[in-house]
Amino acid sequence: MSDQQQNQLNLEISEEVAEGQYANLAIITHSHAEFVVDFVNVMPGTPKSKVKSRIVLTPQHAKRLLNALADNIQRFEDANGAIRDFEEVQIPFQFGGPAAQA
């Protein structure tokens, strides 16, 4: 067996998970031991929004995710042009707790 075959990860995904969840807001918090990323779908005119998915990561995996996203965004922009960032989005409600960035 080659080294490449030994390093391959065999992933299985259910149909429900494969459909994905749409989110237009990510709320990130952390403790000394983990990062918590809540993905939310905020709809205009709706007073309440639900967390669609919560991912809990170790600090090491959070940093790996940051680097992987940066690498993929760079490759996307190299192929498709710069992604324009919108001005600061105003969220019409307070979540409580410390301010988060997405």
Protein Blocks (a to p, Z undefined) as FASTA:
>chain_A
ZZklmmpccddddfklmnopadfbdcddddfkbccdddddddehiabdcdfbdcdddfkl
mmmmmmmmmmmmmmmmmmnopaddddddddfbdeehjdddZZ
